Amino acid sequence: MNGEPLPPHLRALAAPTATALTAFIASVIALIAHAFVKYPTLVLHIIPICTRLRRAEIRFARLMARVAAGIAPRPSRAASPRPASPRRAPRALLNLPRRRAWLLHIMQPHPLRHEAAIAGTRFEYLLAQPGVADLLAAVPRAHRILNPLRHFLGLPRVPVPRIRPACAETEPPAPCAPPAPPRARHPRPARPAIRTDAATPDPHLSPKPA
């Protein structure tokens, strides 16, 4: 987004789109809870996956609320490296499924596998509503929120252009400091030669007096 509010006809679609996405994610959460609760190998995934879906729903709702209010969201910027947090996340949040179409794959032997396939179709139908594609194209940050959900359901991702900060393009690079002059090397004085004449014994090696 170029930092300007959207036209009124797109702003009017922001709230209904957020409401439709909230209802869709609620149905997916209900499906996961109902389908995984009786399977010991899947019950551990209920809380992490539902937490991720709820976070995506909240982020999308906040973004659409700003769009509906006429507040232009900030453009997506290039990712910058972040320092590692000293506190580690729980293991359940680290081991989230990352395979494409994971929901469809894990529910192949499940009696409700057709519900998982229908969920992807419903999501495509939601995004195919009149004006929704134009709304998402005008707000690239929305695709960053929805792409993980597309990946989870086996749908293709939408590439999101990233914009570098304006200061990085306008400010000239800082001049490099001149290299330090080489240090002068002074010759070391020659060490005196050590005599090894047997006629002059070393006092440290002489035997002790009786």
N, C-alpha and C positions, 0 to 999 in steps of 0.2 A: 504494500500500500504506500502511496506517495505522500502520506501525511495530511491528506485532505479528507473531510467527511464524505461519505458515500452519497449517491443520489437518494432521494426520498423513497423511490420504489424498491431499492435494495435494502435500505434501512428498515422498511416495513417487513421484510422477510426475515430479519435477524431473530426476533423473538419466536415466531412459529418454528423456525428451523431448530433453535435451541430446545424448544419444547418437544419436538418430534425426536430429537436425538436422546433426550432424557428418557422418553418412553421406550425407545428402542434399547438403550443400555439397561434399563430396568428389566426388560424381557430377557435379555441375554444373561443377566445376573440370576434371574429366577430359573432359567434353563440350566445354568451351571450348578446352582445349588441343588436342584432337584435330581440332576443326572449323576453328580459326583458323590452324593452323600452316602450311597450304598456301596461304593467301591473304595477299599482301603488305599489303593495306589493313587487314587484321584482326589480323595478328600482333603489331602494336604494342599492342593492347588486352589481350593475354593477361596480362602481369604486373600492370598496374594493377587489372584486374577481379578476378583471383585473389587479389591482396593484400587488396582490400576484403572479399571473401567470407571469407577466413581471419580477418580481424580481427573480423568479425561473429560468426563461429563461436566464437572465443576469448572474446569479451565475453559471449555467451549462455551458454557453458559455465561461466564464472566466476559469473555471476549465479545459475544453477541450482544450482551447488555451494553457494552461500551459503544458498539456500532449503532445500536438502536437509539442511544442517547446522543448520537452525533459526535462522539469523541473518537478521533482518528487514532487507531492503535499504532504503536511504534513499529517500524519495519523490522523484519527479521534480519539480524546481523550475523556475521560470520562467528562461528563458535570460537571462544577463546579458552585456552587451557585454564583449568581451575585447580587450586591446590588440593591435595588429598585431605579428606576430613579425618581427624584423629579418631572419630567414633565410627565404627563399622556398622553397616546395616545388618539387620537380622538375616540369618541364612535363608529364611523363607522368602524374603524380598530379593535376594541375590539370584536364586535359582528359578527365575521365572522362565516359562517356555519361550524360546526365540525362534522355533521352527515356523516356516511359513505355513499357513493354514493349519496351525496346531489344533485348533478346536475340531476341525473336520477330521484330522488324522486320528486324534485320540478317541473320537466317538464312532469310529468305523464299526467296531463290534457292539456298540451300545444300541439298545432298542430305540432310543430317541435320536439316532443319527440323522434322521430326516429333518428334525428341528434345527440342527446345526446348519444344514445346507440351506434351509429356509431363511435363517438369520442373515446369511450373506446376501441373499436375494432381496430381503427387506431393506438392508442397508443400501444396496445399489438403487433401489426404488426411491429411498429417501433422498439420496443425492441427485436423483434425476428429476426432481420436481422442478417446475418452471421457475427460473430465476435463481435457484440454489447454486447452480454451477457458476453463474456470474458473480454471485455473492462471495463464494469461496475463492474465485479467481481474483477478486478485488481485495481479499484479506488472506494473503499467503500464510499467515500464522495459523489460520484454521486448518490448513492441510498438515501442518506439523503436529497438530493435536490428533487429527483423524488418521494419519498414515499408520501409526501402530495398530489401530483398530482394523484398518484394511489388511495389514499383514497378518493379524490374528485370524481373520476370517478367510484368508486366501485370495484377497482382491489385490490388484496391482496398485502400487504406491503412485502418488502424484509428486513429481519433482518440485521442490520448493527453492526458488532462487534466493540466495543469501546476499545481503548488501553489507559491504564493509562500512565501518564508521566514517563519517564525513571528514573527521580530523585526520584520518590516515591518508586521505586523498589530497587534502589541501596543504597540510603542513609539510615543508620540505624535510628531508632526512637530516638528522643532526650530524654536523661535521665530525669526522673522526679525529681523535687527538693525534698529534704527530708522534712518530715513534721516538722513544728515548735514545739519546746518543749512546754509542757503545762505550763501555767502561775501559779506561786505559789500563793495560796490564803492565805491571812493573816486574822486571826480572828478579827472581829470588836470589839471595846470596848463596854462593856455593858452600856446601857443608864441608868441614874439615875431614880429611881422610882418617879413618880409624886404623891405627897401627896394630898389627897382629904379630909383632916380634915376640918370640918366646923369652928373650932375655929380660923383658920388662913385664913381669906378671901382673895381672889385674888384681888390685887389692881386695876387690869383692870376692874373688875366687880363691884367695890364698887360704890355706888351712889355719884353723884356730890354734893359738899357742897352747902347749900342754900345761 
